[in-house]
């Protein structure tokens, strides 16, 4: 599969969103966030990753 420049830019944006979501989890763990907050952040990681799987 060959990606156009626009598709590549979109993919890079979504990878950045995934990294940011994962970093939010790490920060929350470092800040001793409660289980509810960690669950919410982990769900965001899953949502972003699921969206990333769908190449446009």
mmCIF file of the N, C-alpha and C atoms, coordinates in Angstrom:
data_MODEL
# 
_entry.id   MODEL 
# 
loop_
_atom_site.group_PDB 
_atom_site.id 
_atom_site.type_symbol 
_atom_site.label_atom_id 
_atom_site.label_alt_id 
_atom_site.label_comp_id 
_atom_site.label_asym_id 
_atom_site.label_entity_id 
_atom_site.label_seq_id 
_atom_site.pdbx_PDB_ins_code 
_atom_site.Cartn_x 
_atom_site.Cartn_y 
_atom_site.Cartn_z 
_atom_site.occupancy 
_atom_site.B_iso_or_equiv 
_atom_site.pdbx_formal_charge 
_atom_site.auth_seq_id 
_atom_site.auth_comp_id 
_atom_site.auth_asym_id 
_atom_site.auth_atom_id 
_atom_site.pdbx_PDB_model_num 
ATOM 1   N N  . UNK A 1 1  ? 0.844   -1.174 0.000  1.00 0.00 ? 1  UNK A N  1 
ATOM 2   C CA . UNK A 1 1  ? 0.000   0.000  0.000  1.00 0.00 ? 1  UNK A CA 1 
ATOM 3   C C  . UNK A 1 1  ? 0.889   1.238  0.000  1.00 0.00 ? 1  UNK A C  1 
ATOM 4   N N  . UNK A 1 2  ? 0.573   2.148  -0.886 1.00 0.00 ? 2  UNK A N  1 
ATOM 5   C CA . UNK A 1 2  ? 1.285   3.419  -0.971 1.00 0.00 ? 2  UNK A CA 1 
ATOM 6   C C  . UNK A 1 2  ? 0.351   4.513  -0.494 1.00 0.00 ? 2  UNK A C  1 
ATOM 7   N N  . UNK A 1 3  ? 0.854   5.347  0.416  1.00 0.00 ? 3  UNK A N  1 
ATOM 8   C CA . UNK A 1 3  ? 0.045   6.433  0.969  1.00 0.00 ? 3  UNK A CA 1 
ATOM 9   C C  . UNK A 1 3  ? 0.364   7.740  0.266  1.00 0.00 ? 3  UNK A C  1 
ATOM 10  N N  . UNK A 1 4  ? -0.662  8.523  0.044  1.00 0.00 ? 4  UNK A N  1 
ATOM 11  C CA . UNK A 1 4  ? -0.446  9.866  -0.492 1.00 0.00 ? 4  UNK A CA 1 
ATOM 12  C C  . UNK A 1 4  ? 0.138   10.742 0.614  1.00 0.00 ? 4  UNK A C  1 
ATOM 13  N N  . UNK A 1 5  ? 0.591   11.908 0.250  1.00 0.00 ? 5  UNK A N  1 
ATOM 14  C CA . UNK A 1 5  ? 1.146   12.835 1.241  1.00 0.00 ? 5  UNK A CA 1 
ATOM 15  C C  . UNK A 1 5  ? 0.087   13.203 2.282  1.00 0.00 ? 5  UNK A C  1 
ATOM 16  N N  . UNK A 1 6  ? -1.138  13.392 1.848  1.00 0.00 ? 6  UNK A N  1 
ATOM 17  C CA . UNK A 1 6  ? -2.216  13.743 2.783  1.00 0.00 ? 6  UNK A CA 1 
ATOM 18  C C  . UNK A 1 6  ? -2.521  12.581 3.721  1.00 0.00 ? 6  UNK A C  1 
ATOM 19  N N  . UNK A 1 7  ? -2.538  11.366 3.181  1.00 0.00 ? 7  UNK A N  1 
ATOM 20  C CA . UNK A 1 7  ? -2.794  10.186 4.016  1.00 0.00 ? 7  UNK A CA 1 
ATOM 21  C C  . UNK A 1 7  ? -1.672  9.976  5.029  1.00 0.00 ? 7  UNK A C  1 
ATOM 22  N N  . UNK A 1 8  ? -0.446  10.212 4.599  1.00 0.00 ? 8  UNK A N  1 
ATOM 23  C CA . UNK A 1 8  ? 0.693   10.088 5.509  1.00 0.00 ? 8  UNK A CA 1 
ATOM 24  C C  . UNK A 1 8  ? 0.612   11.126 6.622  1.00 0.00 ? 8  UNK A C  1 
ATOM 25  N N  . UNK A 1 9  ? 0.253   12.349 6.280  1.00 0.00 ? 9  UNK A N  1 
ATOM 26  C CA . UNK A 1 9  ? 0.107   13.405 7.289  1.00 0.00 ? 9  UNK A CA 1 
ATOM 27  C C  . UNK A 1 9  ? -0.987  13.042 8.286  1.00 0.00 ? 9  UNK A C  1 
ATOM 28  N N  . UNK A 1 10 ? -2.093  12.486 7.782  1.00 0.00 ? 10 UNK A N  1 
ATOM 29  C CA . UNK A 1 10 ? -3.191  12.069 8.656  1.00 0.00 ? 10 UNK A CA 1 
ATOM 30  C C  . UNK A 1 10 ? -2.729  10.954 9.588  1.00 0.00 ? 10 UNK A C  1 
ATOM 31  N N  . UNK A 1 11 ? -1.996  9.994  9.042  1.00 0.00 ? 11 UNK A N  1 
ATOM 32  C CA . UNK A 1 11 ? -1.473  8.896  9.855  1.00 0.00 ? 11 UNK A CA 1 
ATOM 33  C C  . UNK A 1 11 ? -0.533  9.420  10.934 1.00 0.00 ? 11 UNK A C  1 
ATOM 34  N N  . UNK A 1 12 ? 0.333   10.341 10.575 1.00 0.00 ? 12 UNK A N  1 
ATOM 35  C CA . UNK A 1 12 ? 1.250   10.927 11.560 1.00 0.00 ? 12 UNK A CA 1 
ATOM 36  C C  . UNK A 1 12 ? 0.480   11.657 12.660 1.00 0.00 ? 12 UNK A C  1 
ATOM 37  N N  . UNK A 1 13 ? -0.571  12.367 12.296 1.00 0.00 ? 13 UNK A N  1 
ATOM 38  C CA . UNK A 1 13 ? -1.399  13.064 13.293 1.00 0.00 ? 13 UNK A CA 1 
ATOM 39  C C  . UNK A 1 13 ? -2.030  12.071 14.260 1.00 0.00 ? 13 UNK A C  1 
ATOM 40  N N  . UNK A 1 14 ? -2.540  10.964 13.717 1.00 0.00 ? 14 UNK A N  1 
ATOM 41  C CA . UNK A 1 14 ? -3.198  9.978  14.578 1.00 0.00 ? 14 UNK A CA 1 
ATOM 42  C C  . UNK A 1 14 ? -2.186  9.244  15.453 1.00 0.00 ? 14 UNK A C  1 
ATOM 43  N N  . UNK A 1 15 ? -0.971  9.018  14.953 1.00 0.00 ? 15 UNK A N  1 
ATOM 44  C CA . UNK A 1 15 ? 0.079   8.423  15.791 1.00 0.00 ? 15 UNK A CA 1 
ATOM 45  C C  . UNK A 1 15 ? 0.449   9.374  16.932 1.00 0.00 ? 15 UNK A C  1 
ATOM 46  N N  . UNK A 1 16 ? 0.490   10.661 16.637 1.00 0.00 ? 16 UNK A N  1 
ATOM 47  C CA . UNK A 1 16 ? 0.765   11.656 17.672 1.00 0.00 ? 16 UNK A CA 1 
ATOM 48  C C  . UNK A 1 16 ? -0.327  11.633 18.740 1.00 0.00 ? 16 UNK A C  1 
ATOM 49  N N  . UNK A 1 17 ? -1.586  11.513 18.311 1.00 0.00 ? 17 UNK A N  1 
ATOM 50  C CA . UNK A 1 17 ? -2.691  11.435 19.264 1.00 0.00 ? 17 UNK A CA 1 
ATOM 51  C C  . UNK A 1 17 ? -2.547  10.203 20.154 1.00 0.00 ? 17 UNK A C  1 
ATOM 52  N N  . UNK A 1 18 ? -2.118  9.093  19.567 1.00 0.00 ? 18 UNK A N  1 
ATOM 53  C CA . UNK A 1 18 ? -1.929  7.868  20.341 1.00 0.00 ? 18 UNK A CA 1 
ATOM 54  C C  . UNK A 1 18 ? -0.816  8.054  21.370 1.00 0.00 ? 18 UNK A C  1 
ATOM 55  N N  . UNK A 1 19 ? 0.288   8.643  20.947 1.00 0.00 ? 19 UNK A N  1 
ATOM 56  C CA . UNK A 1 19 ? 1.393   8.875  21.891 1.00 0.00 ? 19 UNK A CA 1 
ATOM 57  C C  . UNK A 1 19 ? 0.967   9.796  23.022 1.00 0.00 ? 19 UNK A C  1 
ATOM 58  N N  . UNK A 1 20 ? 0.230   10.838 22.696 1.00 0.00 ? 20 UNK A N  1 
ATOM 59  C CA . UNK A 1 20 ? -0.234  11.762 23.729 1.00 0.00 ? 20 UNK A CA 1 
ATOM 60  C C  . UNK A 1 20 ? -1.166  11.064 24.717 1.00 0.00 ? 20 UNK A C  1 
ATOM 61  N N  . UNK A 1 21 ? -2.048  10.221 24.214 1.00 0.00 ? 21 UNK A N  1 
ATOM 62  C CA . UNK A 1 21 ? -2.958  9.489  25.091 1.00 0.00 ? 21 UNK A CA 1 
ATOM 63  C C  . UNK A 1 21 ? -2.170  8.554  26.010 1.00 0.00 ? 21 UNK A C  1 
ATOM 64  N N  . UNK A 1 22 ? -1.160  7.891  25.472 1.00 0.00 ? 22 UNK A N  1 
ATOM 65  C CA . UNK A 1 22 ? -0.332  6.999  26.291 1.00 0.00 ? 22 UNK A CA 1 
ATOM 66  C C  . UNK A 1 22 ? 0.464   7.801  27.326 1.00 0.00 ? 22 UNK A C  1 
ATOM 67  N N  . UNK A 1 23 ? 0.976   8.956  26.933 1.00 0.00 ? 23 UNK A N  1 
ATOM 68  C CA . UNK A 1 23 ? 1.702   9.806  27.879 1.00 0.00 ? 23 UNK A CA 1 
ATOM 69  C C  . UNK A 1 23 ? 0.791   10.276 29.007 1.00 0.00 ? 23 UNK A C  1 
ATOM 70  N N  . UNK A 1 24 ? -0.472  10.535 28.699 1.00 0.00 ? 24 UNK A N  1 
ATOM 71  C CA . UNK A 1 24 ? -1.433  10.928 29.732 1.00 0.00 ? 24 UNK A CA 1 
ATOM 72  C C  . UNK A 1 24 ? -1.588  9.829  30.781 1.00 0.00 ? 24 UNK A C  1 
ATOM 73  N N  . UNK A 1 25 ? -1.588  8.580  30.331 1.00 0.00 ? 25 UNK A N  1 
ATOM 74  C CA . UNK A 1 25 ? -1.677  7.450  31.275 1.00 0.00 ? 25 UNK A CA 1 
ATOM 75  C C  . UNK A 1 25 ? -0.442  7.425  32.174 1.00 0.00 ? 25 UNK A C  1 
ATOM 76  N N  . UNK A 1 26 ? 0.728   7.574  31.587 1.00 0.00 ? 26 UNK A N  1 
ATOM 77  C CA . UNK A 1 26 ? 1.974   7.557  32.370 1.00 0.00 ? 26 UNK A CA 1 
ATOM 78  C C  . UNK A 1 26 ? 1.972   8.691  33.392 1.00 0.00 ? 26 UNK A C  1 
ATOM 79  N N  . UNK A 1 27 ? 1.561   9.874  32.976 1.00 0.00 ? 27 UNK A N  1 
ATOM 80  C CA . UNK A 1 27 ? 1.511   11.019 33.890 1.00 0.00 ? 27 UNK A CA 1 
ATOM 81  C C  . UNK A 1 27 ? 0.535   10.755 35.030 1.00 0.00 ? 27 UNK A C  1 
ATOM 82  N N  . UNK A 1 28 ? -0.609  10.194 34.697 1.00 0.00 ? 28 UNK A N  1 
ATOM 83  C CA . UNK A 1 28 ? -1.610  9.899  35.728 1.00 0.00 ? 28 UNK A CA 1 
ATOM 84  C C  . UNK A 1 28 ? -1.080  8.880  36.730 1.00 0.00 ? 28 UNK A C  1 
ATOM 85  N N  . UNK A 1 29 ? -0.383  7.866  36.245 1.00 0.00 ? 29 UNK A N  1 
ATOM 86  C CA . UNK A 1 29 ? 0.214   6.870  37.149 1.00 0.00 ? 29 UNK A CA 1 
ATOM 87  C C  . UNK A 1 29 ? 1.241   7.554  38.056 1.00 0.00 ? 29 UNK A C  1 
ATOM 88  N N  . UNK A 1 30 ? 2.094   8.387  37.463 1.00 0.00 ? 30 UNK A N  1 
ATOM 89  C CA . UNK A 1 30 ? 3.107   9.098  38.254 1.00 0.00 ? 30 UNK A CA 1 
ATOM 90  C C  . UNK A 1 30 ? 2.472   10.013 39.301 1.00 0.00 ? 30 UNK A C  1 
ATOM 91  N N  . UNK A 1 31 ? 1.278   10.529 38.993 1.00 0.00 ? 31 UNK A N  1 
ATOM 92  C CA . UNK A 1 31 ? 0.567   11.423 39.909 1.00 0.00 ? 31 UNK A CA 1 
ATOM 93  C C  . UNK A 1 31 ? -0.370  10.678 40.859 1.00 0.00 ? 31 UNK A C  1 
ATOM 94  N N  . UNK A 1 32 ? -0.264  9.336  40.863 1.00 0.00 ? 32 UNK A N  1 
ATOM 95  C CA . UNK A 1 32 ? -1.104  8.494  41.731 1.00 0.00 ? 32 UNK A CA 1 
ATOM 96  C C  . UNK A 1 32 ? -2.600  8.729  41.503 1.00 0.00 ? 32 UNK A C  1 
ATOM 97  N N  . UNK A 1 33 ? -2.986  8.809  40.236 1.00 0.00 ? 33 UNK A N  1 
ATOM 98  C CA . UNK A 1 33 ? -4.405  8.982  39.906 1.00 0.00 ? 33 UNK A CA 1 
ATOM 99  C C  . UNK A 1 33 ? -5.201  7.778  40.393 1.00 0.00 ? 33 UNK A C  1 
ATOM 100 N N  . UNK A 1 34 ? -6.472  8.009  40.656 1.00 0.00 ? 34 UNK A N  1 
ATOM 101 C CA . UNK A 1 34 ? -7.307  6.895  41.117 1.00 0.00 ? 34 UNK A CA 1 
ATOM 102 C C  . UNK A 1 34 ? -7.682  5.974  39.956 1.00 0.00 ? 34 UNK A C  1 
ATOM 103 N N  . UNK A 1 35 ? -8.218  4.847  40.316 1.00 0.00 ? 35 UNK A N  1 
ATOM 104 C CA . UNK A 1 35 ? -8.560  3.806  39.340 1.00 0.00 ? 35 UNK A CA 1 
ATOM 105 C C  . UNK A 1 35 ? -9.535  4.309  38.276 1.00 0.00 ? 35 UNK A C  1 
ATOM 106 N N  . UNK A 1 36 ? -10.491 5.119  38.661 1.00 0.00 ? 36 UNK A N  1 
ATOM 107 C CA . UNK A 1 36 ? -11.479 5.641  37.709 1.00 0.00 ? 36 UNK A CA 1 
ATOM 108 C C  . UNK A 1 36 ? -10.808 6.494  36.641 1.00 0.00 ? 36 UNK A C  1 
ATOM 109 N N  . UNK A 1 37 ? -9.924  7.361  37.062 1.00 0.00 ? 37 UNK A N  1 
ATOM 110 C CA . UNK A 1 37 ? -9.205  8.220  36.116 1.00 0.00 ? 37 UNK A CA 1 
ATOM 111 C C  . UNK A 1 37 ? -8.307  7.382  35.205 1.00 0.00 ? 37 UNK A C  1 
ATOM 112 N N  . UNK A 1 38 ? -7.600  6.421  35.772 1.00 0.00 ? 38 UNK A N  1 
ATOM 113 C CA . UNK A 1 38 ? -6.738  5.562  34.957 1.00 0.00 ? 38 UNK A CA 1 
ATOM 114 C C  . UNK A 1 38 ? -7.548  4.774  33.937 1.00 0.00 ? 38 UNK A C  1 
ATOM 115 N N  . UNK A 1 39 ? -8.715  4.298  34.348 1.00 0.00 ? 39 UNK A N  1 
ATOM 116 C CA . UNK A 1 39 ? -9.586  3.542  33.438 1.00 0.00 ? 39 UNK A CA 1 
ATOM 117 C C  . UNK A 1 39 ? -10.046 4.426  32.287 1.00 0.00 ? 39 UNK A C  1 
ATOM 118 N N  . UNK A 1 40 ? -10.400 5.670  32.596 1.00 0.00 ? 40 UNK A N  1 
ATOM 119 C CA . UNK A 1 40 ? -10.830 6.615  31.569 1.00 0.00 ? 40 UNK A CA 1 
ATOM 120 C C  . UNK A 1 40 ? -9.704  6.885  30.572 1.00 0.00 ? 40 UNK A C  1 
ATOM 121 N N  . UNK A 1 41 ? -8.517  7.110  31.083 1.00 0.00 ? 41 UNK A N  1 
ATOM 122 C CA . UNK A 1 41 ? -7.376  7.397  30.211 1.00 0.00 ? 41 UNK A CA 1 
ATOM 123 C C  . UNK A 1 41 ? -6.999  6.177  29.364 1.00 0.00 ? 41 UNK A C  1 
ATOM 124 N N  . UNK A 1 42 ? -7.044  4.999  29.967 1.00 0.00 ? 42 UNK A N  1 
ATOM 125 C CA . UNK A 1 42 ? -6.743  3.776  29.213 1.00 0.00 ? 42 UNK A CA 1 
ATOM 126 C C  . UNK A 1 42 ? -7.766  3.559  28.105 1.00 0.00 ? 42 UNK A C  1 
ATOM 127 N N  . UNK A 1 43 ? -9.023  3.866  28.384 1.00 0.00 ? 43 UNK A N  1 
ATOM 128 C CA . UNK A 1 43 ? -10.065 3.742  27.364 1.00 0.00 ? 43 UNK A CA 1 
ATOM 129 C C  . UNK A 1 43 ? -9.796  4.697  26.201 1.00 0.00 ? 43 UNK A C  1 
ATOM 130 N N  . UNK A 1 44 ? -9.272  5.875  26.503 1.00 0.00 ? 44 UNK A N  1 
ATOM 131 C CA . UNK A 1 44 ? -8.919  6.820  25.437 1.00 0.00 ? 44 UNK A CA 1 
ATOM 132 C C  . UNK A 1 44 ? -7.811  6.256  24.561 1.00 0.00 ? 44 UNK A C  1 
ATOM 133 N N  . UNK A 1 45 ? -6.833  5.600  25.169 1.00 0.00 ? 45 UNK A N  1 
ATOM 134 C CA . UNK A 1 45 ? -5.758  4.974  24.393 1.00 0.00 ? 45 UNK A CA 1 
ATOM 135 C C  . UNK A 1 45 ? -6.348  3.926  23.450 1.00 0.00 ? 45 UNK A C  1 
ATOM 136 N N  . UNK A 1 46 ? -7.249  3.115  23.970 1.00 0.00 ? 46 UNK A N  1 
ATOM 137 C CA . UNK A 1 46 ? -7.890  2.087  23.150 1.00 0.00 ? 46 UNK A CA 1 
ATOM 138 C C  . UNK A 1 46 ? -8.673  2.732  22.006 1.00 0.00 ? 46 UNK A C  1 
ATOM 139 N N  . UNK A 1 47 ? -9.417  3.775  22.290 1.00 0.00 ? 47 UNK A N  1 
ATOM 140 C CA . UNK A 1 47 ? -10.212 4.446  21.258 1.00 0.00 ? 47 UNK A CA 1 
ATOM 141 C C  . UNK A 1 47 ? -9.319  5.026  20.153 1.00 0.00 ? 47 UNK A C  1 
ATOM 142 N N  . UNK A 1 48 ? -8.252  5.687  20.553 1.00 0.00 ? 48 UNK A N  1 
ATOM 143 C CA . UNK A 1 48 ? -7.336  6.277  19.564 1.00 0.00 ? 48 UNK A CA 1 
ATOM 144 C C  . UNK A 1 48 ? -6.670  5.177  18.740 1.00 0.00 ? 48 UNK A C  1 
ATOM 145 N N  . UNK A 1 49 ? -6.258  4.100  19.396 1.00 0.00 ? 49 UNK A N  1 
ATOM 146 C CA . UNK A 1 49 ? -5.628  2.998  18.674 1.00 0.00 ? 49 UNK A CA 1 
ATOM 147 C C  . UNK A 1 49 ? -6.603  2.341  17.703 1.00 0.00 ? 49 UNK A C  1 
ATOM 148 N N  . UNK A 1 50 ? -7.847  2.173  18.110 1.00 0.00 ? 50 UNK A N  1 
ATOM 149 C CA . UNK A 1 50 ? -8.860  1.578  17.233 1.00 0.00 ? 50 UNK A CA 1 
ATOM 150 C C  . UNK A 1 50 ? -9.088  2.465  16.010 1.00 0.00 ? 50 UNK A C  1 
ATOM 151 N N  . UNK A 1 51 ? -9.129  3.761  16.224 1.00 0.00 ? 51 UNK A N  1 
ATOM 152 C CA . UNK A 1 51 ? -9.282  4.691  15.103 1.00 0.00 ? 51 UNK A CA 1 
ATOM 153 C C  . UNK A 1 51 ? -8.064  4.624  14.179 1.00 0.00 ? 51 UNK A C  1 
ATOM 154 N N  . UNK A 1 52 ? -6.908  4.482  14.753 1.00 0.00 ? 52 UNK A N  1 
ATOM 155 C CA . UNK A 1 52 ? -5.671  4.406  13.977 1.00 0.00 ? 52 UNK A CA 1 
ATOM 156 C C  . UNK A 1 52 ? -5.647  3.175  13.075 1.00 0.00 ? 52 UNK A C  1 
ATOM 157 N N  . UNK A 1 53 ? -6.278  2.107  13.513 1.00 0.00 ? 53 UNK A N  1 
ATOM 158 C CA . UNK A 1 53 ? -6.317  0.883  12.709 1.00 0.00 ? 53 UNK A CA 1 
ATOM 159 C C  . UNK A 1 53 ? -7.072  1.079  11.398 1.00 0.00 ? 53 UNK A C  1 
ATOM 160 N N  . UNK A 1 54 ? -7.963  2.042  11.388 1.00 0.00 ? 54 UNK A N  1 
ATOM 161 C CA . UNK A 1 54 ? -8.764  2.292  10.189 1.00 0.00 ? 54 UNK A CA 1 
ATOM 162 C C  . UNK A 1 54 ? -8.034  3.316  9.293  1.00 0.00 ? 54 UNK A C  1 
ATOM 163 N N  . UNK A 1 55 ? -7.222  2.802  8.405  1.00 0.00 ? 55 UNK A N  1 
ATOM 164 C CA . UNK A 1 55 ? -6.542  3.694  7.468  1.00 0.00 ? 55 UNK A CA 1 
ATOM 165 C C  . UNK A 1 55 ? -7.558  4.248  6.489  1.00 0.00 ? 55 UNK A C  1 
ATOM 166 N N  . UNK A 1 56 ? -7.442  5.515  6.254  1.00 0.00 ? 56 UNK A N  1 
ATOM 167 C CA . UNK A 1 56 ? -8.406  6.174  5.356  1.00 0.00 ? 56 UNK A CA 1 
ATOM 168 C C  . UNK A 1 56 ? -7.888  6.215  3.949  1.00 0.00 ? 56 UNK A C  1 
# 
